[in-house]
Structures are given as structure tokens and as C-alpha cells.
Amino acid sequence: MENKWLLTWLLAPVFSPAAMAIEAYSLNWFRLEDADKEPVPPTSDAGWSMGRPSLGSTLLIFVTVVALTFVAIEAAADQAAPTTLVAVFAHADDEGAAAPVLARYAREGVRVQLIVATDGAQGGTHTSVPRGPELARARSDEARCAADALGIREPILLGFPDAQLGNYIDEPARLFRLTARLQQELQRLAPDALITWGPDGATGHPDPRLVSSVVTQLVRAGAPGAPERMYYVSIPVEGMRAMNPSRAEPAFLVPLAKYFSVRIAFTPADMESARRAMSCHRTQYSEAVVERIAEMQRRMFSGALSLVPFRATESGTDLFRNR
């Protein structure tokens, strides 16, 4: 094999433009110094088949290879950057508390994945669909609709029984099975950051409390796939009032403002995506409630959502970077 073909073959997998430059030279496509001369006839020499390379041509090839080396290094660094955000919640519609942030990162090209622990078969406050399998199917469809509205990937629905995660009497191993399933998904997805409920479970519901506890357990235990970049999301008191104007707010449920040290900015378009996602959950919210909550979020968030970091000393403006 002639040297020119060997060099082209070796460089092609990584530096295909450089290899093409070398091949172009060997085929006499360019000669900076000899453009007006007749091509040199091929020889039987094992070296360059078209004569000695000119200094200009050699320098051009060298510069091309060096430049592409830096491009390859930069591309490799980009590929190593964090790209996956996973949100873990108990019910379809829980993602609404973090929806603008999920929409923002999805819009920016991050792989955003939602995991829903329960089937939602027991919770339908704004529907005539009976509780049980039929409601579970409806809420699964709603979860997919919301994910599509946010621009994130199709949700992973684990299908554990709604309102029964902590029922130790009926199934003592249920929480252990939930822990194993979540760990398997995190190991498969390899997220760079996690979002879940805080220990309050947002409204105090046992299922969100337990999901938060299990996810935190996996992070604290260093389970494969569980990153330390974990953030707790909450529902402000105003949000609870918007959802249920006649219900009193539970005491000591919302964390103090000093713990919300991470603020993630989002655009009005992200906020609109969040509103459309909430509208998907027709079994949970009337359109009037959706508009009331959306207005509250626009007013209170002011273009940025505050979260509580798992590592209490952390602060910043981005889920994937240090201060």
C-alpha cells in the first residue's frame, strides 16, 4: 500500500477532513506552488506517487490536522458534559411543580426524563372516571400528554398502587421493590441531576413523602446511577390556595425561604409549556384551576424557580454547574 493511501486510511476514522486534504493533494487537486505546471507522471516509488510535496502543501496539511485535533478534543469535552435530568415523582401531575424548569432544559437539548411511581388509580378530583384501572389508564395518557407538552421524553410509569406505597401490612416488600425499581432506572438513565419532592411531599401526601425518602436514600447510599446533584421542589402556600381555595394550608409544610438557594431561570415560553402540560391532567384540574395556578406561578416565580439542594451548602443558577 502506498504511503498516501496508508496515511489516508489511518486518519479517516478520526480526521476525515484531514484525510481528504491529503488525498486531494495526492490526486493533484491542488498545488500552491505548481498550479501552472503539468502534473508529474506517476512513478513506482513507494513514497508519494505524484512527486515531492511542496512546502505550502505540506504546511496546509499540517495545519488542517492540528486544527482538527483541537476540534476533536473540544467535541469530546462537550460529549462528556452533563446532559441528563431526571425528575422522580409519585403521581402523574406532580411534575407541575417543576414544569417550567423541565421545559427549559428540554428546550436547551438536555435529555429530560420523568419517572412516575404510582398508577394514580385512586386520585380523580375533577372527573367522572371511576377509580381503579380505568382511571389509571386515563392518568397514564395524561402523563404522556404532559411530557409531550413539556418537550421531554415519554414518562416511565412504574405502576405501583396509588395511595398504597406505605401499606406494609398488605405487602411488606413494596417499598423495597420500589427502591429496586428506581435504582434500576437511575442506573440505566445515568442522570447528572435529579429533581424530586422534599421530605414534606409537597402537600403532605404519604406517597410523595415516601418517593422523596427513597430517592434520597439512594443518593445518600451512593447507589449506582444516583448523582449527588439532587434538588427538592415544593409547592408554595399560594399554590396550595390556588388549587384548593377552601382548604386550610397544612402547618409547617413549606421549607423556609433560606433553604431555597438554587434559582433556575426560565422563559415565558417555558411557562406556557408548563401551563399546557397542566391542562393535560383533566382528571385532576379544571381549566379554571389551571389558569389560576398558571397566573400564580407567573406572578410568584418571576421567571425563575427556587429549589432546595440536597447539599445544603450549594448555591447557584444552574443545575449542572458549581458556584
Contacts in CASP RR format, 6 or more apart in sequence:
PFRMAT RR
TARGET T0000
AUTHOR 0000-0000-0000
METHOD contacts of the structure
MODEL  1
MENKWLLTWLLAPVFSPAAMAIEAYSLNWFRLEDADKEPVPPTSDAGWSM
GRPSLGSTLLIFVTVVALTFVAIEAAADQAAPTTLVAVFAHADDEGAAAP
VLARYAREGVRVQLIVATDGAQGGTHTSVPRGPELARARSDEARCAADAL
GIREPILLGFPDAQLGNYIDEPARLFRLTARLQQELQRLAPDALITWGPD
GATGHPDPRLVSSVVTQLVRAGAPGAPERMYYVSIPVEGMRAMNPSRAEP
AFLVPLAKYFSVRIAFTPADMESARRAMSCHRTQYSEAVVERIAEMQRRM
FSGALSLVPFRATESGTDLFRNR
1 9 0 8 1.000
2 46 0 8 1.000
2 47 0 8 1.000
2 48 0 8 1.000
2 49 0 8 1.000
3 46 0 8 1.000
3 47 0 8 1.000
3 48 0 8 1.000
4 22 0 8 1.000
4 23 0 8 1.000
4 26 0 8 1.000
4 47 0 8 1.000
4 48 0 8 1.000
4 49 0 8 1.000
7 19 0 8 1.000
7 22 0 8 1.000
8 19 0 8 1.000
8 22 0 8 1.000
8 23 0 8 1.000
8 26 0 8 1.000
9 19 0 8 1.000
11 18 0 8 1.000
11 19 0 8 1.000
11 22 0 8 1.000
11 65 0 8 1.000
12 19 0 8 1.000
14 72 0 8 1.000
15 64 0 8 1.000
15 65 0 8 1.000
15 68 0 8 1.000
15 69 0 8 1.000
15 72 0 8 1.000
17 64 0 8 1.000
17 68 0 8 1.000
18 61 0 8 1.000
18 64 0 8 1.000
18 65 0 8 1.000
18 68 0 8 1.000
21 60 0 8 1.000
21 61 0 8 1.000
21 64 0 8 1.000
22 61 0 8 1.000
24 30 0 8 1.000
25 31 0 8 1.000
25 50 0 8 1.000
25 53 0 8 1.000
25 57 0 8 1.000
25 61 0 8 1.000
26 48 0 8 1.000
26 49 0 8 1.000
26 50 0 8 1.000
27 50 0 8 1.000
28 39 0 8 1.000
28 40 0 8 1.000
28 50 0 8 1.000
30 57 0 8 1.000
31 37 0 8 1.000
31 54 0 8 1.000
31 57 0 8 1.000
32 54 0 8 1.000
32 56 0 8 1.000
32 57 0 8 1.000
32 60 0 8 1.000
33 54 0 8 1.000
33 55 0 8 1.000
33 56 0 8 1.000
33 57 0 8 1.000
34 54 0 8 1.000
39 50 0 8 1.000
40 50 0 8 1.000
40 51 0 8 1.000
42 49 0 8 1.000
42 50 0 8 1.000
43 49 0 8 1.000
43 51 0 8 1.000
45 51 0 8 1.000
81 320 0 8 1.000
82 192 0 8 1.000
82 193 0 8 1.000
82 320 0 8 1.000
83 109 0 8 1.000
83 110 0 8 1.000
83 111 0 8 1.000
83 192 0 8 1.000
84 110 0 8 1.000
84 111 0 8 1.000
84 112 0 8 1.000
84 113 0 8 1.000
84 189 0 8 1.000
84 190 0 8 1.000
84 191 0 8 1.000
84 192 0 8 1.000
84 193 0 8 1.000
85 102 0 8 1.000
85 105 0 8 1.000
85 110 0 8 1.000
85 111 0 8 1.000
85 112 0 8 1.000
85 113 0 8 1.000
85 191 0 8 1.000
85 192 0 8 1.000
85 193 0 8 1.000
85 194 0 8 1.000
85 195 0 8 1.000
85 319 0 8 1.000
86 112 0 8 1.000
86 113 0 8 1.000
86 114 0 8 1.000
86 115 0 8 1.000
86 185 0 8 1.000
86 186 0 8 1.000
86 189 0 8 1.000
86 191 0 8 1.000
86 193 0 8 1.000
86 194 0 8 1.000
86 195 0 8 1.000
87 95 0 8 1.000
87 98 0 8 1.000
87 102 0 8 1.000
87 112 0 8 1.000
87 113 0 8 1.000
87 114 0 8 1.000
87 115 0 8 1.000
87 194 0 8 1.000
87 195 0 8 1.000
87 196 0 8 1.000
88 115 0 8 1.000
88 117 0 8 1.000
88 182 0 8 1.000
88 194 0 8 1.000
88 195 0 8 1.000
88 196 0 8 1.000
88 211 0 8 1.000
88 215 0 8 1.000
89 95 0 8 1.000
89 114 0 8 1.000
89 115 0 8 1.000
89 116 0 8 1.000
89 117 0 8 1.000
89 196 0 8 1.000
89 197 0 8 1.000
89 208 0 8 1.000
89 211 0 8 1.000
90 116 0 8 1.000
90 117 0 8 1.000
90 118 0 8 1.000
90 165 0 8 1.000
90 197 0 8 1.000
90 201 0 8 1.000
90 205 0 8 1.000
90 207 0 8 1.000
90 208 0 8 1.000
90 210 0 8 1.000
90 211 0 8 1.000
91 116 0 8 1.000
91 117 0 8 1.000
91 118 0 8 1.000
91 120 0 8 1.000
91 123 0 8 1.000
91 139 0 8 1.000
91 162 0 8 1.000
91 207 0 8 1.000
91 208 0 8 1.000
92 116 0 8 1.000
92 120 0 8 1.000
92 139 0 8 1.000
92 140 0 8 1.000
92 142 0 8 1.000
92 143 0 8 1.000
92 146 0 8 1.000
92 155 0 8 1.000
92 157 0 8 1.000
92 281 0 8 1.000
93 139 0 8 1.000
93 142 0 8 1.000
93 143 0 8 1.000
93 146 0 8 1.000
93 278 0 8 1.000
93 281 0 8 1.000
93 284 0 8 1.000
93 285 0 8 1.000
94 116 0 8 1.000
94 197 0 8 1.000
94 202 0 8 1.000
94 208 0 8 1.000
95 102 0 8 1.000
95 114 0 8 1.000
95 146 0 8 1.000
95 150 0 8 1.000
95 277 0 8 1.000
96 146 0 8 1.000
96 274 0 8 1.000
96 277 0 8 1.000
96 278 0 8 1.000
97 197 0 8 1.000
97 202 0 8 1.000
97 233 0 8 1.000
97 234 0 8 1.000
97 235 0 8 1.000
98 195 0 8 1.000
98 233 0 8 1.000
98 305 0 8 1.000
98 307 0 8 1.000
99 146 0 8 1.000
99 150 0 8 1.000
99 273 0 8 1.000
99 274 0 8 1.000
99 277 0 8 1.000
99 278 0 8 1.000
100 266 0 8 1.000
100 270 0 8 1.000
100 271 0 8 1.000
100 273 0 8 1.000
100 274 0 8 1.000
100 297 0 8 1.000
100 301 0 8 1.000
100 303 0 8 1.000
100 305 0 8 1.000
101 195 0 8 1.000
101 264 0 8 1.000
101 266 0 8 1.000
101 270 0 8 1.000
101 305 0 8 1.000
101 307 0 8 1.000
101 319 0 8 1.000
102 112 0 8 1.000
102 114 0 8 1.000
102 150 0 8 1.000
102 152 0 8 1.000
102 195 0 8 1.000
102 274 0 8 1.000
103 150 0 8 1.000
103 151 0 8 1.000
103 152 0 8 1.000
103 266 0 8 1.000
103 269 0 8 1.000
103 270 0 8 1.000
103 273 0 8 1.000
103 274 0 8 1.000
103 277 0 8 1.000
104 264 0 8 1.000
104 265 0 8 1.000
104 266 0 8 1.000
104 267 0 8 1.000
104 270 0 8 1.000
105 112 0 8 1.000
105 319 0 8 1.000
106 112 0 8 1.000
106 150 0 8 1.000
106 151 0 8 1.000
106 152 0 8 1.000
107 151 0 8 1.000
107 267 0 8 1.000
107 269 0 8 1.000
107 270 0 8 1.000
111 153 0 8 1.000
112 150 0 8 1.000
112 151 0 8 1.000
112 152 0 8 1.000
112 153 0 8 1.000
113 152 0 8 1.000
113 153 0 8 1.000
113 155 0 8 1.000
113 156 0 8 1.000
113 189 0 8 1.000
113 191 0 8 1.000
114 143 0 8 1.000
114 147 0 8 1.000
114 152 0 8 1.000
114 153 0 8 1.000
114 155 0 8 1.000
114 156 0 8 1.000
115 155 0 8 1.000
115 156 0 8 1.000
115 158 0 8 1.000
115 182 0 8 1.000
115 185 0 8 1.000
116 143 0 8 1.000
116 155 0 8 1.000
116 156 0 8 1.000
116 157 0 8 1.000
116 158 0 8 1.000
116 159 0 8 1.000
117 158 0 8 1.000
117 159 0 8 1.000
117 160 0 8 1.000
117 165 0 8 1.000
117 178 0 8 1.000
117 182 0 8 1.000
117 207 0 8 1.000
117 211 0 8 1.000
118 158 0 8 1.000
118 159 0 8 1.000
118 160 0 8 1.000
118 161 0 8 1.000
118 162 0 8 1.000
118 163 0 8 1.000
118 164 0 8 1.000
118 165 0 8 1.000
118 207 0 8 1.000
119 136 0 8 1.000
119 139 0 8 1.000
119 140 0 8 1.000
119 157 0 8 1.000
119 159 0 8 1.000
119 160 0 8 1.000
119 161 0 8 1.000
119 162 0 8 1.000
120 135 0 8 1.000
120 136 0 8 1.000
120 139 0 8 1.000
120 162 0 8 1.000
121 131 0 8 1.000
121 132 0 8 1.000
121 133 0 8 1.000
121 135 0 8 1.000
121 136 0 8 1.000
121 139 0 8 1.000
121 161 0 8 1.000
121 162 0 8 1.000
122 131 0 8 1.000
122 132 0 8 1.000
122 135 0 8 1.000
122 162 0 8 1.000
122 163 0 8 1.000
123 131 0 8 1.000
123 135 0 8 1.000
123 139 0 8 1.000
123 162 0 8 1.000
123 163 0 8 1.000
123 283 0 8 1.000
123 284 0 8 1.000
124 131 0 8 1.000
124 135 0 8 1.000
124 283 0 8 1.000
124 284 0 8 1.000
125 283 0 8 1.000
125 284 0 8 1.000
126 282 0 8 1.000
126 283 0 8 1.000
126 284 0 8 1.000
126 285 0 8 1.000
126 286 0 8 1.000
126 289 0 8 1.000
127 135 0 8 1.000
127 138 0 8 1.000
127 282 0 8 1.000
127 283 0 8 1.000
127 284 0 8 1.000
129 135 0 8 1.000
129 138 0 8 1.000
129 283 0 8 1.000
135 283 0 8 1.000
136 159 0 8 1.000
136 162 0 8 1.000
138 283 0 8 1.000
139 281 0 8 1.000
139 283 0 8 1.000
140 157 0 8 1.000
142 280 0 8 1.000
142 281 0 8 1.000
142 282 0 8 1.000
142 283 0 8 1.000
142 284 0 8 1.000
143 155 0 8 1.000
143 157 0 8 1.000
143 280 0 8 1.000
144 154 0 8 1.000
144 155 0 8 1.000
145 277 0 8 1.000
145 280 0 8 1.000
146 155 0 8 1.000
146 277 0 8 1.000
146 278 0 8 1.000
146 280 0 8 1.000
146 281 0 8 1.000
147 153 0 8 1.000
147 154 0 8 1.000
147 155 0 8 1.000
147 277 0 8 1.000
149 273 0 8 1.000
149 276 0 8 1.000
149 277 0 8 1.000
149 279 0 8 1.000
149 280 0 8 1.000
150 273 0 8 1.000
150 274 0 8 1.000
150 277 0 8 1.000
151 273 0 8 1.000
156 185 0 8 1.000
158 178 0 8 1.000
158 181 0 8 1.000
158 182 0 8 1.000
158 185 0 8 1.000
160 174 0 8 1.000
160 177 0 8 1.000
160 178 0 8 1.000
161 167 0 8 1.000
162 207 0 8 1.000
163 206 0 8 1.000
163 207 0 8 1.000
164 170 0 8 1.000
164 174 0 8 1.000
165 174 0 8 1.000
165 175 0 8 1.000
165 178 0 8 1.000
165 206 0 8 1.000
165 207 0 8 1.000
165 210 0 8 1.000
165 211 0 8 1.000
166 174 0 8 1.000
166 175 0 8 1.000
166 206 0 8 1.000
166 210 0 8 1.000
167 174 0 8 1.000
168 174 0 8 1.000
168 175 0 8 1.000
175 210 0 8 1.000
175 214 0 8 1.000
178 210 0 8 1.000
178 211 0 8 1.000
178 214 0 8 1.000
179 214 0 8 1.000
179 217 0 8 1.000
179 218 0 8 1.000
182 214 0 8 1.000
182 215 0 8 1.000
182 218 0 8 1.000
183 218 0 8 1.000
183 223 0 8 1.000
183 224 0 8 1.000
183 225 0 8 1.000
183 226 0 8 1.000
186 194 0 8 1.000
186 218 0 8 1.000
186 223 0 8 1.000
186 224 0 8 1.000
186 225 0 8 1.000
186 226 0 8 1.000
187 223 0 8 1.000
187 224 0 8 1.000
187 225 0 8 1.000
189 225 0 8 1.000
190 225 0 8 1.000
191 225 0 8 1.000
191 227 0 8 1.000
192 227 0 8 1.000
192 229 0 8 1.000
192 320 0 8 1.000
193 227 0 8 1.000
193 229 0 8 1.000
193 230 0 8 1.000
193 231 0 8 1.000
193 319 0 8 1.000
193 320 0 8 1.000
194 215 0 8 1.000
194 219 0 8 1.000
194 226 0 8 1.000
194 227 0 8 1.000
194 229 0 8 1.000
194 230 0 8 1.000
194 231 0 8 1.000
195 230 0 8 1.000
195 231 0 8 1.000
195 232 0 8 1.000
195 233 0 8 1.000
195 307 0 8 1.000
196 211 0 8 1.000
196 212 0 8 1.000
196 215 0 8 1.000
196 216 0 8 1.000
196 230 0 8 1.000
196 231 0 8 1.000
196 232 0 8 1.000
196 233 0 8 1.000
197 208 0 8 1.000
197 209 0 8 1.000
197 211 0 8 1.000
197 212 0 8 1.000
197 232 0 8 1.000
197 233 0 8 1.000
197 234 0 8 1.000
198 208 0 8 1.000
198 212 0 8 1.000
198 232 0 8 1.000
198 233 0 8 1.000
198 234 0 8 1.000
198 255 0 8 1.000
198 308 0 8 1.000
199 209 0 8 1.000
199 212 0 8 1.000
199 213 0 8 1.000
199 216 0 8 1.000
199 232 0 8 1.000
200 209 0 8 1.000
200 234 0 8 1.000
200 253 0 8 1.000
200 254 0 8 1.000
200 255 0 8 1.000
201 208 0 8 1.000
201 209 0 8 1.000
201 211 0 8 1.000
201 212 0 8 1.000
202 208 0 8 1.000
202 233 0 8 1.000
202 234 0 8 1.000
202 235 0 8 1.000
202 253 0 8 1.000
203 235 0 8 1.000
203 240 0 8 1.000
203 250 0 8 1.000
203 253 0 8 1.000
204 250 0 8 1.000
204 253 0 8 1.000
212 232 0 8 1.000
215 226 0 8 1.000
215 230 0 8 1.000
216 230 0 8 1.000
216 310 0 8 1.000
218 226 0 8 1.000
219 226 0 8 1.000
219 227 0 8 1.000
219 228 0 8 1.000
219 230 0 8 1.000
219 310 0 8 1.000
228 310 0 8 1.000
228 311 0 8 1.000
229 310 0 8 1.000
229 319 0 8 1.000
229 320 0 8 1.000
230 309 0 8 1.000
230 310 0 8 1.000
231 262 0 8 1.000
231 307 0 8 1.000
231 308 0 8 1.000
231 309 0 8 1.000
231 310 0 8 1.000
231 319 0 8 1.000
232 255 0 8 1.000
232 307 0 8 1.000
232 308 0 8 1.000
232 309 0 8 1.000
232 310 0 8 1.000
233 305 0 8 1.000
233 307 0 8 1.000
233 308 0 8 1.000
234 254 0 8 1.000
234 255 0 8 1.000
234 308 0 8 1.000
235 243 0 8 1.000
235 254 0 8 1.000
236 254 0 8 1.000
236 300 0 8 1.000
237 249 0 8 1.000
237 254 0 8 1.000
238 296 0 8 1.000
238 300 0 8 1.000
239 293 0 8 1.000
239 296 0 8 1.000
239 297 0 8 1.000
239 300 0 8 1.000
240 247 0 8 1.000
240 249 0 8 1.000
240 250 0 8 1.000
241 249 0 8 1.000
242 289 0 8 1.000
242 292 0 8 1.000
242 293 0 8 1.000
242 295 0 8 1.000
242 296 0 8 1.000
243 285 0 8 1.000
243 289 0 8 1.000
243 293 0 8 1.000
255 308 0 8 1.000
259 308 0 8 1.000
259 312 0 8 1.000
260 306 0 8 1.000
260 307 0 8 1.000
260 308 0 8 1.000
261 308 0 8 1.000
261 309 0 8 1.000
261 312 0 8 1.000
261 314 0 8 1.000
261 315 0 8 1.000
261 316 0 8 1.000
262 306 0 8 1.000
262 307 0 8 1.000
262 308 0 8 1.000
262 309 0 8 1.000
262 314 0 8 1.000
262 315 0 8 1.000
262 316 0 8 1.000
262 317 0 8 1.000
262 319 0 8 1.000
263 304 0 8 1.000
263 305 0 8 1.000
263 306 0 8 1.000
263 307 0 8 1.000
263 316 0 8 1.000
263 317 0 8 1.000
264 304 0 8 1.000
264 305 0 8 1.000
264 307 0 8 1.000
264 317 0 8 1.000
264 318 0 8 1.000
264 319 0 8 1.000
265 303 0 8 1.000
265 304 0 8 1.000
265 317 0 8 1.000
266 301 0 8 1.000
266 303 0 8 1.000
266 304 0 8 1.000
266 305 0 8 1.000
267 303 0 8 1.000
268 303 0 8 1.000
271 294 0 8 1.000
271 297 0 8 1.000
271 298 0 8 1.000
271 301 0 8 1.000
271 303 0 8 1.000
274 294 0 8 1.000
274 297 0 8 1.000
275 290 0 8 1.000
275 291 0 8 1.000
275 294 0 8 1.000
278 285 0 8 1.000
278 290 0 8 1.000
278 293 0 8 1.000
278 294 0 8 1.000
279 285 0 8 1.000
279 287 0 8 1.000
279 290 0 8 1.000
285 293 0 8 1.000
309 315 0 8 1.000
314 322 0 8 1.000
314 323 0 8 1.000
315 323 0 8 1.000
316 322 0 8 1.000
316 323 0 8 1.000
END
